[in-house]
Amino acid sequence: MPTAKEVMIPLIVRAEGAAPLTSVRVAFEHAAVDVPFAETTPRHEKTEDPVGERFQWVYSSKDAYEHIYLNHGEDLKKGGGGRSCLNG
């Protein structure tokens, strides 16, 4: 999770400095359920399918977020999508 200092950096400052638009970092890991992980285990592949799409995720009655995917390719790693808290 980001530090309190990282969270307090305004979005406009991040954008002006060509920094990622979020201080949250993520790593995607591959796994298998109920079978050993092997070379033949399906893996998540990179995709640009969500670009131009909006998704609303409702996590509870108090937390709902809208994710908007704006950019292609390498821009996605630099925060090319947007999130807004709709409730919570």
N, CA, C and O atoms as a CHARMM CRD file, in Angstrom:
* protein
*
  352
    1    1 MET  N      0.82800  -1.17200   0.00000 PROA 1      0.00000
    2    1 MET  CA     0.00000   0.00000   0.00000 PROA 1      0.00000
    3    1 MET  C      0.88300   1.25000   0.00000 PROA 1      0.00000
    4    1 MET  O      2.00000   1.23200   0.51800 PROA 1      0.00000
    5    2 PRO  N      0.37800   2.31900  -0.57800 PROA 2      0.00000
    6    2 PRO  CA     1.15300   3.56400  -0.59800 PROA 2      0.00000
    7    2 PRO  C      1.27600   4.16000   0.80700 PROA 2      0.00000
    8    2 PRO  O      0.45500   3.90600   1.68800 PROA 2      0.00000
    9    3 THR  N      2.31100   4.94600   0.97700 PROA 3      0.00000
   10    3 THR  CA     2.49100   5.65400   2.24300 PROA 3      0.00000
   11    3 THR  C      1.53300   6.83900   2.30000 PROA 3      0.00000
   12    3 THR  O      0.97500   7.24700   1.28100 PROA 3      0.00000
   13    4 ALA  N      1.35100   7.38200   3.48800 PROA 4      0.00000
   14    4 ALA  CA     0.49100   8.56200   3.64300 PROA 4      0.00000
   15    4 ALA  C      1.01900   9.71500   2.79500 PROA 4      0.00000
   16    4 ALA  O      0.23500  10.46100   2.20800 PROA 4      0.00000
   17    5 LYS  N      2.33700   9.86600   2.72800 PROA 5      0.00000
   18    5 LYS  CA     2.94500  10.94100   1.93900 PROA 5      0.00000
   19    5 LYS  C      2.61900  10.76900   0.45300 PROA 5      0.00000
   20    5 LYS  O      2.29100  11.74000  -0.22800 PROA 5      0.00000
   21    6 GLU  N      2.71000   9.52200  -0.05200 PROA 6      0.00000
   22    6 GLU  CA     2.41400   9.25600  -1.46700 PROA 6      0.00000
   23    6 GLU  C      0.95400   9.54900  -1.79400 PROA 6      0.00000
   24    6 GLU  O      0.65100  10.08700  -2.85900 PROA 6      0.00000
   25    7 VAL  N      0.06300   9.20200  -0.89500 PROA 7      0.00000
   26    7 VAL  CA    -1.36700   9.40100  -1.11900 PROA 7      0.00000
   27    7 VAL  C     -1.72000  10.88200  -1.19900 PROA 7      0.00000
   28    7 VAL  O     -2.67500  11.25600  -1.87900 PROA 7      0.00000
   29    8 MET  N     -0.96500  11.71600  -0.51800 PROA 8      0.00000
   30    8 MET  CA    -1.28100  13.14100  -0.45700 PROA 8      0.00000
   31    8 MET  C     -0.81000  13.93800  -1.67700 PROA 8      0.00000
   32    8 MET  O     -1.07100  15.13800  -1.75600 PROA 8      0.00000
   33    9 ILE  N     -0.12700  13.30400  -2.62100 PROA 9      0.00000
   34    9 ILE  CA     0.31400  14.01500  -3.83000 PROA 9      0.00000
   35    9 ILE  C     -0.90300  14.25100  -4.72300 PROA 9      0.00000
   36    9 ILE  O     -1.53800  13.28600  -5.14800 PROA 9      0.00000
   37   10 PRO  N     -1.24400  15.50100  -5.01700 PROA 10     0.00000
   38   10 PRO  CA    -2.42600  15.78600  -5.83100 PROA 10     0.00000
   39   10 PRO  C     -2.31300  15.20500  -7.24700 PROA 10     0.00000
   40   10 PRO  O     -1.22600  15.13700  -7.82000 PROA 10     0.00000
   41   11 LEU  N     -3.42800  14.80100  -7.78200 PROA 11     0.00000
   42   11 LEU  CA    -3.48400  14.22200  -9.12400 PROA 11     0.00000
   43   11 LEU  C     -2.87900  15.16500 -10.15700 PROA 11     0.00000
   44   11 LEU  O     -2.16900  14.71000 -11.05400 PROA 11     0.00000
   45   12 ILE  N     -3.14000  16.45600 -10.05500 PROA 12     0.00000
   46   12 ILE  CA    -2.61900  17.41400 -11.03300 PROA 12     0.00000
   47   12 ILE  C     -1.09300  17.44700 -10.98200 PROA 12     0.00000
   48   12 ILE  O     -0.45000  17.59200 -12.02200 PROA 12     0.00000
   49   13 VAL  N     -0.50800  17.31700  -9.80200 PROA 13     0.00000
   50   13 VAL  CA     0.95400  17.29200  -9.66300 PROA 13     0.00000
   51   13 VAL  C      1.51300  16.04200 -10.32000 PROA 13     0.00000
   52   13 VAL  O      2.54300  16.09500 -10.99100 PROA 13     0.00000
   53   14 ARG  N      0.84200  14.92900 -10.13100 PROA 14     0.00000
   54   14 ARG  CA     1.27700  13.67600 -10.77600 PROA 14     0.00000
   55   14 ARG  C      1.22900  13.82600 -12.29300 PROA 14     0.00000
   56   14 ARG  O      2.18100  13.46900 -12.98700 PROA 14     0.00000
   57   15 ALA  N      0.11800  14.35300 -12.80400 PROA 15     0.00000
   58   15 ALA  CA    -0.05100  14.49900 -14.25700 PROA 15     0.00000
   59   15 ALA  C      0.98100  15.45600 -14.84200 PROA 15     0.00000
   60   15 ALA  O      1.56900  15.16600 -15.88300 PROA 15     0.00000
   61   16 GLU  N      1.20400  16.57700 -14.19300 PROA 16     0.00000
   62   16 GLU  CA     2.17400  17.55400 -14.69700 PROA 16     0.00000
   63   16 GLU  C      3.59000  16.99000 -14.70800 PROA 16     0.00000
   64   16 GLU  O      4.40500  17.37000 -15.54800 PROA 16     0.00000
   65   17 GLY  N      3.88100  16.08800 -13.78200 PROA 17     0.00000
   66   17 GLY  CA     5.21300  15.49200 -13.71400 PROA 17     0.00000
   67   17 GLY  C      5.32500  14.19100 -14.49300 PROA 17     0.00000
   68   17 GLY  O      6.33300  13.49300 -14.38300 PROA 17     0.00000
   69   18 ALA  N      4.30400  13.85300 -15.27900 PROA 18     0.00000
   70   18 ALA  CA     4.27100  12.61400 -16.06200 PROA 18     0.00000
   71   18 ALA  C      4.48700  11.39900 -15.16800 PROA 18     0.00000
   72   18 ALA  O      5.06800  10.39700 -15.58500 PROA 18     0.00000
   73   19 ALA  N      4.00900  11.50600 -13.93200 PROA 19     0.00000
   74   19 ALA  CA     4.10400  10.39800 -12.97800 PROA 19     0.00000
   75   19 ALA  C      2.86100   9.52900 -13.10100 PROA 19     0.00000
   76   19 ALA  O      1.85200   9.97300 -13.65100 PROA 19     0.00000
   77   20 PRO  N      2.91500   8.29300 -12.59500 PROA 20     0.00000
   78   20 PRO  CA     1.69200   7.48300 -12.57100 PROA 20     0.00000
   79   20 PRO  C      0.59400   8.24600 -11.83000 PROA 20     0.00000
   80   20 PRO  O      0.86900   8.95100 -10.86000 PROA 20     0.00000
   81   21 LEU  N     -0.63300   8.10400 -12.28400 PROA 21     0.00000
   82   21 LEU  CA    -1.72700   8.86000 -11.69000 PROA 21     0.00000
   83   21 LEU  C     -2.20600   8.28200 -10.36600 PROA 21     0.00000
   84   21 LEU  O     -3.09000   8.85000  -9.72500 PROA 21     0.00000
   85   22 THR  N     -1.64500   7.18800  -9.96200 PROA 22     0.00000
   86   22 THR  CA    -1.97400   6.58300  -8.67700 PROA 22     0.00000
   87   22 THR  C     -0.69200   6.13600  -7.98600 PROA 22     0.00000
   88   22 THR  O      0.29000   5.79700  -8.64500 PROA 22     0.00000
   89   23 SER  N     -0.70600   6.13800  -6.66600 PROA 23     0.00000
   90   23 SER  CA     0.45800   5.66600  -5.91700 PROA 23     0.00000
   91   23 SER  C      0.32800   4.18900  -5.57100 PROA 23     0.00000
   92   23 SER  O      1.22200   3.61900  -4.94600 PROA 23     0.00000
   93   24 VAL  N     -0.76200   3.57300  -5.96600 PROA 24     0.00000
   94   24 VAL  CA    -0.96000   2.14800  -5.71700 PROA 24     0.00000
   95   24 VAL  C     -0.15000   1.35400  -6.73100 PROA 24     0.00000
   96   24 VAL  O     -0.17100   1.64900  -7.92600 PROA 24     0.00000
   97   25 ARG  N      0.56200   0.34900  -6.24500 PROA 25     0.00000
   98   25 ARG  CA     1.33500  -0.53000  -7.12500 PROA 25     0.00000
   99   25 ARG  C      0.70900  -1.92200  -7.10100 PROA 25     0.00000
  100   25 ARG  O      0.16900  -2.35100  -6.08200 PROA 25     0.00000
  101   26 VAL  N      0.78600  -2.61200  -8.21500 PROA 26     0.00000
  102   26 VAL  CA     0.16900  -3.93400  -8.30100 PROA 26     0.00000
  103   26 VAL  C      1.08900  -4.88000  -9.06800 PROA 26     0.00000
  104   26 VAL  O      1.81700  -4.46700  -9.97000 PROA 26     0.00000
  105   27 ALA  N      1.04100  -6.13300  -8.69800 PROA 27     0.00000
  106   27 ALA  CA     1.75700  -7.18200  -9.42800 PROA 27     0.00000
  107   27 ALA  C      0.75600  -8.30900  -9.66900 PROA 27     0.00000
  108   27 ALA  O      0.08000  -8.75100  -8.74000 PROA 27     0.00000
  109   28 PHE  N      0.66200  -8.76500 -10.89400 PROA 28     0.00000
  110   28 PHE  CA    -0.24000  -9.85600 -11.21900 PROA 28     0.00000
  111   28 PHE  C      0.54900 -11.15500 -11.20200 PROA 28     0.00000
  112   28 PHE  O      1.59200 -11.27800 -11.84300 PROA 28     0.00000
  113   29 GLU  N      0.03500 -12.10800 -10.46600 PROA 29     0.00000
  114   29 GLU  CA     0.67900 -13.41200 -10.34900 PROA 29     0.00000
  115   29 GLU  C     -0.23300 -14.45700 -10.97900 PROA 29     0.00000
  116   29 GLU  O     -1.45700 -14.33400 -10.94800 PROA 29     0.00000
  117   30 HSD  N      0.37300 -15.46900 -11.53800 PROA 30     0.00000
  118   30 HSD  CA    -0.38800 -16.57300 -12.11800 PROA 30     0.00000
  119   30 HSD  C     -0.47900 -17.69100 -11.08300 PROA 30     0.00000
  120   30 HSD  O      0.45000 -17.90000 -10.30300 PROA 30     0.00000
  121   31 ALA  N     -1.59800 -18.40200 -11.08100 PROA 31     0.00000
  122   31 ALA  CA    -1.79600 -19.47300 -10.11400 PROA 31     0.00000
  123   31 ALA  C     -2.75500 -20.50800 -10.70100 PROA 31     0.00000
  124   31 ALA  O     -3.35600 -20.29900 -11.75500 PROA 31     0.00000
  125   32 ALA  N     -2.87800 -21.60900 -10.00100 PROA 32     0.00000
  126   32 ALA  CA    -3.81400 -22.65600 -10.37400 PROA 32     0.00000
  127   32 ALA  C     -4.60300 -23.04300  -9.13100 PROA 32     0.00000
  128   32 ALA  O     -4.09400 -22.96300  -8.01300 PROA 32     0.00000
  129   33 VAL  N     -5.84400 -23.45900  -9.33200 PROA 33     0.00000
  130   33 VAL  CA    -6.68700 -23.86900  -8.21600 PROA 33     0.00000
  131   33 VAL  C     -6.95200 -25.36100  -8.31900 PROA 33     0.00000
  132   33 VAL  O     -7.39700 -25.85400  -9.35500 PROA 33     0.00000
  133   34 ASP  N     -6.67900 -26.06300  -7.25100 PROA 34     0.00000
  134   34 ASP  CA    -6.94400 -27.50700  -7.12800 PROA 34     0.00000
  135   34 ASP  C     -6.10900 -28.38000  -8.06900 PROA 34     0.00000
  136   34 ASP  O     -6.36800 -29.57900  -8.18100 PROA 34     0.00000
  137   35 VAL  N     -5.12700 -27.80800  -8.73500 PROA 35     0.00000
  138   35 VAL  CA    -4.19700 -28.58500  -9.56800 PROA 35     0.00000
  139   35 VAL  C     -2.82200 -27.94800  -9.43900 PROA 35     0.00000
  140   35 VAL  O     -2.72200 -26.76100  -9.12800 PROA 35     0.00000
  141   36 PRO  N     -1.76600 -28.71000  -9.67100 PROA 36     0.00000
  142   36 PRO  CA    -0.42800 -28.09900  -9.61100 PROA 36     0.00000
  143   36 PRO  C     -0.23600 -27.07000 -10.72500 PROA 36     0.00000
  144   36 PRO  O     -0.72700 -27.25200 -11.83900 PROA 36     0.00000
  145   37 PHE  N      0.47000 -26.00700 -10.41900 PROA 37     0.00000
  146   37 PHE  CA     0.80200 -25.01000 -11.43700 PROA 37     0.00000
  147   37 PHE  C      1.83200 -25.61100 -12.37800 PROA 37     0.00000
  148   37 PHE  O      2.81600 -26.19500 -11.92400 PROA 37     0.00000
  149   38 ALA  N      1.62200 -25.47900 -13.68000 PROA 38     0.00000
  150   38 ALA  CA     2.51300 -26.09500 -14.66900 PROA 38     0.00000
  151   38 ALA  C      2.67600 -25.17000 -15.86700 PROA 38     0.00000
  152   38 ALA  O      2.01000 -24.13900 -15.96000 PROA 38     0.00000
  153   39 GLU  N      3.55800 -25.54000 -16.77500 PROA 39     0.00000
  154   39 GLU  CA     3.76900 -24.75500 -17.99700 PROA 39     0.00000
  155   39 GLU  C      2.47500 -24.61200 -18.80700 PROA 39     0.00000
  156   39 GLU  O      2.29300 -23.62900 -19.52400 PROA 39     0.00000
  157   40 THR  N      1.58300 -25.59600 -18.68800 PROA 40     0.00000
  158   40 THR  CA     0.33500 -25.57500 -19.46100 PROA 40     0.00000
  159   40 THR  C     -0.80000 -24.83100 -18.74700 PROA 40     0.00000
  160   40 THR  O     -1.88800 -24.68500 -19.30400 PROA 40     0.00000
  161   41 THR  N     -0.55500 -24.36400 -17.52600 PROA 41     0.00000
  162   41 THR  CA    -1.57800 -23.62600 -16.79300 PROA 41     0.00000
  163   41 THR  C     -1.89400 -22.32300 -17.53600 PROA 41     0.00000
  164   41 THR  O     -0.97600 -21.56800 -17.85700 PROA 41     0.00000
  165   42 PRO  N     -3.17500 -22.04600 -17.81500 PROA 42     0.00000
  166   42 PRO  CA    -3.51500 -20.78600 -18.49100 PROA 42     0.00000
  167   42 PRO  C     -3.04200 -19.58200 -17.68200 PROA 42     0.00000
  168   42 PRO  O     -3.08800 -19.59100 -16.45200 PROA 42     0.00000
  169   43 ARG  N     -2.59400 -18.56000 -18.37500 PROA 43     0.00000
  170   43 ARG  CA    -2.10000 -17.34100 -17.73800 PROA 43     0.00000
  171   43 ARG  C     -2.87300 -16.13600 -18.25400 PROA 43     0.00000
  172   43 ARG  O     -3.40100 -16.14300 -19.36700 PROA 43     0.00000
  173   44 HSD  N     -2.92800 -15.10100 -17.41900 PROA 44     0.00000
  174   44 HSD  CA    -3.52200 -13.84300 -17.86100 PROA 44     0.00000
  175   44 HSD  C     -2.60400 -13.22500 -18.89800 PROA 44     0.00000
  176   44 HSD  O     -1.39100 -13.15900 -18.69800 PROA 44     0.00000
  177   45 GLU  N     -3.16700 -12.78100 -19.98800 PROA 45     0.00000
  178   45 GLU  CA    -2.38900 -12.14000 -21.04100 PROA 45     0.00000
  179   45 GLU  C     -2.67200 -10.64100 -21.03000 PROA 45     0.00000
  180   45 GLU  O     -3.73700 -10.20800 -20.59000 PROA 45     0.00000
  181   46 LYS  N     -1.71300  -9.85200 -21.51500 PROA 46     0.00000
  182   46 LYS  CA    -1.95300  -8.41700 -21.65500 PROA 46     0.00000
  183   46 LYS  C     -3.03600  -8.20700 -22.70300 PROA 46     0.00000
  184   46 LYS  O     -3.11000  -8.92700 -23.69900 PROA 46     0.00000
  185   47 THR  N     -3.86300  -7.21900 -22.46100 PROA 47     0.00000
  186   47 THR  CA    -4.94200  -6.92600 -23.39600 PROA 47     0.00000
  187   47 THR  C     -5.24900  -5.43400 -23.38300 PROA 47     0.00000
  188   47 THR  O     -4.99400  -4.73900 -22.40000 PROA 47     0.00000
  189   48 GLU  N     -5.78500  -4.97100 -24.46100 PROA 48     0.00000
  190   48 GLU  CA    -6.27500  -3.59700 -24.53600 PROA 48     0.00000
  191   48 GLU  C     -7.79400  -3.59800 -24.66200 PROA 48     0.00000
  192   48 GLU  O     -8.39300  -2.57200 -24.98400 PROA 48     0.00000
  193   49 ASP  N     -8.41800  -4.74300 -24.41100 PROA 49     0.00000
  194   49 ASP  CA    -9.86800  -4.87000 -24.54200 PROA 49     0.00000
  195   49 ASP  C    -10.65800  -3.83300 -23.75500 PROA 49     0.00000
  196   49 ASP  O    -11.66800  -3.34400 -24.26100 PROA 49     0.00000
  197   50 PRO  N    -10.24200  -3.47000 -22.53000 PROA 50     0.00000
  198   50 PRO  CA   -11.07600  -2.51500 -21.79100 PROA 50     0.00000
  199   50 PRO  C    -10.92700  -1.05100 -22.21700 PROA 50     0.00000
  200   50 PRO  O    -11.67400  -0.19700 -21.74000 PROA 50     0.00000
  201   51 VAL  N     -9.97200  -0.74600 -23.10900 PROA 51     0.00000
  202   51 VAL  CA    -9.76300   0.65200 -23.50800 PROA 51     0.00000
  203   51 VAL  C    -11.04300   1.20700 -24.11300 PROA 51     0.00000
  204   51 VAL  O    -11.64300   0.60600 -25.00400 PROA 51     0.00000
  205   52 GLY  N    -11.44500   2.36000 -23.61200 PROA 52     0.00000
  206   52 GLY  CA   -12.67000   2.99600 -24.07400 PROA 52     0.00000
  207   52 GLY  C    -13.90900   2.54100 -23.32100 PROA 52     0.00000
  208   52 GLY  O    -15.01800   2.98100 -23.62200 PROA 52     0.00000
  209   53 GLU  N    -13.72500   1.66400 -22.34600 PROA 53     0.00000
  210   53 GLU  CA   -14.85800   1.13400 -21.59000 PROA 53     0.00000
  211   53 GLU  C    -14.92800   1.74500 -20.19600 PROA 53     0.00000
  212   53 GLU  O    -13.94000   2.24800 -19.66200 PROA 53     0.00000
  213   54 ARG  N    -16.11900   1.68600 -19.63100 PROA 54     0.00000
  214   54 ARG  CA   -16.35400   2.12600 -18.25200 PROA 54     0.00000
  215   54 ARG  C    -16.97100   0.95300 -17.50100 PROA 54     0.00000
  216   54 ARG  O    -17.88800   0.29800 -17.99600 PROA 54     0.00000
  217   55 PHE  N    -16.46300   0.69800 -16.31400 PROA 55     0.00000
  218   55 PHE  CA   -16.98300  -0.38100 -15.49100 PROA 55     0.00000
  219   55 PHE  C    -17.30000   0.15900 -14.11200 PROA 55     0.00000
  220   55 PHE  O    -16.52700   0.93700 -13.55300 PROA 55     0.00000
  221   56 GLN  N    -18.42100  -0.24300 -13.56600 PROA 56     0.00000
  222   56 GLN  CA   -18.74600   0.12200 -12.19100 PROA 56     0.00000
  223   56 GLN  C    -18.64900  -1.14000 -11.35300 PROA 56     0.00000
  224   56 GLN  O    -19.27700  -2.15400 -11.65900 PROA 56     0.00000
  225   57 TRP  N    -17.85700  -1.06700 -10.29600 PROA 57     0.00000
  226   57 TRP  CA   -17.68400  -2.18500  -9.37700 PROA 57     0.00000
  227   57 TRP  C    -18.29600  -1.77900  -8.04100 PROA 57     0.00000
  228   57 TRP  O    -17.89200  -0.78400  -7.43900 PROA 57     0.00000
  229   58 VAL  N    -19.26000  -2.54600  -7.59000 PROA 58     0.00000
  230   58 VAL  CA   -19.89400  -2.29900  -6.30400 PROA 58     0.00000
  231   58 VAL  C    -19.37600  -3.36700  -5.34800 PROA 58     0.00000
  232   58 VAL  O    -19.68100  -4.55100  -5.48800 PROA 58     0.00000
  233   59 TYR  N    -18.58900  -2.92400  -4.37700 PROA 59     0.00000
  234   59 TYR  CA   -17.95800  -3.84900  -3.44800 PROA 59     0.00000
  235   59 TYR  C    -18.81700  -4.09500  -2.21800 PROA 59     0.00000
  236   59 TYR  O    -18.71200  -5.14900  -1.59000 PROA 59     0.00000
  237   60 SER  N    -19.65000  -3.15300  -1.87400 PROA 60     0.00000
  238   60 SER  CA   -20.56600  -3.29500  -0.74000 PROA 60     0.00000
  239   60 SER  C    -21.62000  -2.19900  -0.87000 PROA 60     0.00000
  240   60 SER  O    -21.58900  -1.40800  -1.81200 PROA 60     0.00000
  241   61 SER  N    -22.54100  -2.15900   0.07100 PROA 61     0.00000
  242   61 SER  CA   -23.57200  -1.11800   0.02700 PROA 61     0.00000
  243   61 SER  C    -22.98900   0.27200   0.25600 PROA 61     0.00000
  244   61 SER  O    -23.65100   1.27700  -0.00300 PROA 61     0.00000
  245   62 LYS  N    -21.73700   0.32700   0.74600 PROA 62     0.00000
  246   62 LYS  CA   -21.09600   1.60800   1.02300 PROA 62     0.00000
  247   62 LYS  C    -19.96800   1.95700   0.06000 PROA 62     0.00000
  248   62 LYS  O    -19.49100   3.09200   0.06500 PROA 62     0.00000
  249   63 ASP  N    -19.53200   1.01400  -0.76000 PROA 63     0.00000
  250   63 ASP  CA   -18.37000   1.24700  -1.62600 PROA 63     0.00000
  251   63 ASP  C    -18.67300   0.87600  -3.06800 PROA 63     0.00000
  252   63 ASP  O    -18.94000  -0.28300  -3.38400 PROA 63     0.00000
  253   64 ALA  N    -18.62800   1.88700  -3.94500 PROA 64     0.00000
  254   64 ALA  CA   -18.81600   1.66800  -5.37200 PROA 64     0.00000
  255   64 ALA  C    -17.80700   2.53400  -6.12400 PROA 64     0.00000
  256   64 ALA  O    -17.62200   3.70500  -5.79300 PROA 64     0.00000
  257   65 TYR  N    -17.15500   1.95900  -7.13400 PROA 65     0.00000
  258   65 TYR  CA   -16.13600   2.67300  -7.89800 PROA 65     0.00000
  259   65 TYR  C    -16.41000   2.51700  -9.38300 PROA 65     0.00000
  260   65 TYR  O    -16.89600   1.48000  -9.83400 PROA 65     0.00000
  261   66 GLU  N    -16.09500   3.55600 -10.13000 PROA 66     0.00000
  262   66 GLU  CA   -16.17900   3.50100 -11.57800 PROA 66     0.00000
  263   66 GLU  C    -14.76300   3.52500 -12.12200 PROA 66     0.00000
  264   66 GLU  O    -13.97100   4.39500 -11.76100 PROA 66     0.00000
  265   67 HSD  N    -14.44000   2.57300 -12.99000 PROA 67     0.00000
  266   67 HSD  CA   -13.12600   2.50600 -13.62900 PROA 67     0.00000
  267   67 HSD  C    -13.31700   2.87300 -15.09500 PROA 67     0.00000
  268   67 HSD  O    -14.17900   2.31600 -15.77500 PROA 67     0.00000
  269   68 ILE  N    -12.51600   3.80400 -15.57200 PROA 68     0.00000
  270   68 ILE  CA   -12.58900   4.23300 -16.96400 PROA 68     0.00000
  271   68 ILE  C    -11.22100   3.98700 -17.58900 PROA 68     0.00000
  272   68 ILE  O    -10.22000   4.53100 -17.12100 PROA 68     0.00000
  273   69 TYR  N    -11.16800   3.17700 -18.63500 PROA 69     0.00000
  274   69 TYR  CA    -9.91300   2.82400 -19.29500 PROA 69     0.00000
  275   69 TYR  C     -9.73600   3.71100 -20.52200 PROA 69     0.00000
  276   69 TYR  O    -10.50600   3.61900 -21.47800 PROA 69     0.00000
  277   70 LEU  N     -8.71800   4.56800 -20.49200 PROA 70     0.00000
  278   70 LEU  CA    -8.57700   5.61600 -21.48600 PROA 70     0.00000
  279   70 LEU  C     -7.51800   5.36600 -22.54700 PROA 70     0.00000
  280   70 LEU  O     -7.70700   5.77300 -23.69400 PROA 70     0.00000
  281   71 ASN  N     -6.41800   4.71700 -22.21300 PROA 71     0.00000
  282   71 ASN  CA    -5.26300   4.67600 -23.09900 PROA 71     0.00000
  283   71 ASN  C     -4.88000   3.26300 -23.50800 PROA 71     0.00000
  284   71 ASN  O     -5.32600   2.27700 -22.92100 PROA 71     0.00000
  285   72 HSD  N     -4.04400   3.19600 -24.52700 PROA 72     0.00000
  286   72 HSD  CA    -3.54400   1.92500 -25.05200 PROA 72     0.00000
  287   72 HSD  C     -2.13000   1.66000 -24.57500 PROA 72     0.00000
  288   72 HSD  O     -1.43500   2.56000 -24.10400 PROA 72     0.00000
  289   73 GLY  N     -1.71600   0.40700 -24.70700 PROA 73     0.00000
  290   73 GLY  CA    -0.31900  -0.00300 -24.55800 PROA 73     0.00000
  291   73 GLY  C      0.34900   0.41400 -23.27800 PROA 73     0.00000
  292   73 GLY  O     -0.21200   0.27300 -22.19100 PROA 73     0.00000
  293   74 GLU  N      1.56300   0.93200 -23.41300 PROA 74     0.00000
  294   74 GLU  CA     2.38500   1.28000 -22.26500 PROA 74     0.00000
  295   74 GLU  C      1.74200   2.34800 -21.40200 PROA 74     0.00000
  296   74 GLU  O      2.04700   2.43900 -20.21300 PROA 74     0.00000
  297   75 ASP  N      0.85700   3.16000 -21.97200 PROA 75     0.00000
  298   75 ASP  CA     0.20300   4.19700 -21.18400 PROA 75     0.00000
  299   75 ASP  C     -0.61600   3.60600 -20.03900 PROA 75     0.00000
  300   75 ASP  O     -0.79300   4.25200 -19.00700 PROA 75     0.00000
  301   76 LEU  N     -1.11900   2.37300 -20.21600 PROA 76     0.00000
  302   76 LEU  CA    -1.90500   1.75600 -19.15300 PROA 76     0.00000
  303   76 LEU  C     -1.05600   1.55600 -17.90100 PROA 76     0.00000
  304   76 LEU  O     -1.56700   1.67500 -16.78700 PROA 76     0.00000
  305   77 LYS  N      0.23100   1.25500 -18.06300 PROA 77     0.00000
  306   77 LYS  CA     1.10900   1.06800 -16.91300 PROA 77     0.00000
  307   77 LYS  C      1.38300   2.38500 -16.21200 PROA 77     0.00000
  308   77 LYS  O      1.74400   2.39200 -15.03500 PROA 77     0.00000
  309   78 LYS  N      1.22000   3.49200 -16.90600 PROA 78     0.00000
  310   78 LYS  CA     1.51200   4.79500 -16.33900 PROA 78     0.00000
  311   78 LYS  C      0.25400   5.48000 -15.80500 PROA 78     0.00000
  312   78 LYS  O      0.24300   6.69000 -15.57800 PROA 78     0.00000
  313   79 GLY  N     -0.79500   4.69800 -15.60800 PROA 79     0.00000
  314   79 GLY  CA    -2.01900   5.28500 -15.05600 PROA 79     0.00000
  315   79 GLY  C     -2.95100   5.78300 -16.11900 PROA 79     0.00000
  316   79 GLY  O     -3.61000   6.80400 -15.92400 PROA 79     0.00000
  317   80 GLY  N     -3.03400   5.08800 -17.26100 PROA 80     0.00000
  318   80 GLY  CA    -3.85900   5.53600 -18.37400 PROA 80     0.00000
  319   80 GLY  C     -5.33400   5.30300 -18.18000 PROA 80     0.00000
  320   80 GLY  O     -6.12400   5.56100 -19.08800 PROA 80     0.00000
  321   81 GLY  N     -5.72200   4.82200 -17.02600 PROA 81     0.00000
  322   81 GLY  CA    -7.13800   4.65200 -16.72400 PROA 81     0.00000
  323   81 GLY  C     -7.49700   5.57300 -15.58900 PROA 81     0.00000
  324   81 GLY  O     -6.62500   6.17600 -14.96200 PROA 81     0.00000
  325   82 GLY  N     -8.76300   5.67900 -15.33100 PROA 82     0.00000
  326   82 GLY  CA    -9.18500   6.51800 -14.22300 PROA 82     0.00000
  327   82 GLY  C    -10.14900   5.77100 -13.33500 PROA 82     0.00000
  328   82 GLY  O    -10.85800   4.87200 -13.78600 PROA 82     0.00000
  329   83 ARG  N    -10.17300   6.14400 -12.07700 PROA 83     0.00000
  330   83 ARG  CA   -11.10500   5.57600 -11.13500 PROA 83     0.00000
  331   83 ARG  C    -11.77000   6.72100 -10.39800 PROA 83     0.00000
  332   83 ARG  O    -11.13000   7.72700 -10.09100 PROA 83     0.00000
  333   84 SER  N    -13.03700   6.56900 -10.11700 PROA 84     0.00000
  334   84 SER  CA   -13.68000   7.55700  -9.26800 PROA 84     0.00000
  335   84 SER  C    -14.54300   6.81100  -8.27100 PROA 84     0.00000
  336   84 SER  O    -15.21100   5.83200  -8.60100 PROA 84     0.00000
  337   85 CYS  N    -14.51100   7.29700  -7.05700 PROA 85     0.00000
  338   85 CYS  CA   -15.33000   6.71000  -6.01000 PROA 85     0.00000
  339   85 CYS  C    -16.73700   7.24900  -6.15400 PROA 85     0.00000
  340   85 CYS  O    -16.95100   8.45700  -6.04800 PROA 85     0.00000
  341   86 LEU  N    -17.69200   6.38200  -6.39100 PROA 86     0.00000
  342   86 LEU  CA   -19.07400   6.79400  -6.56000 PROA 86     0.00000
  343   86 LEU  C    -19.80900   6.82700  -5.22500 PROA 86     0.00000
  344   86 LEU  O    -20.76700   7.57800  -5.04400 PROA 86     0.00000
  345   87 ASN  N    -19.33900   5.99200  -4.29100 PROA 87     0.00000
  346   87 ASN  CA   -19.94800   5.91400  -2.97500 PROA 87     0.00000
  347   87 ASN  C    -18.97100   5.21100  -2.05900 PROA 87     0.00000
  348   87 ASN  O    -18.46400   4.14300  -2.40100 PROA 87     0.00000
  349   88 GLY  N    -18.70100   5.78100  -0.91400 PROA 88     0.00000
  350   88 GLY  CA   -17.84300   5.09500   0.04600 PROA 88     0.00000
  351   88 GLY  C    -16.59300   5.83500   0.39700 PROA 88     0.00000
  352   88 GLY  O    -15.79300   5.35200   1.19800 PROA 88     0.00000
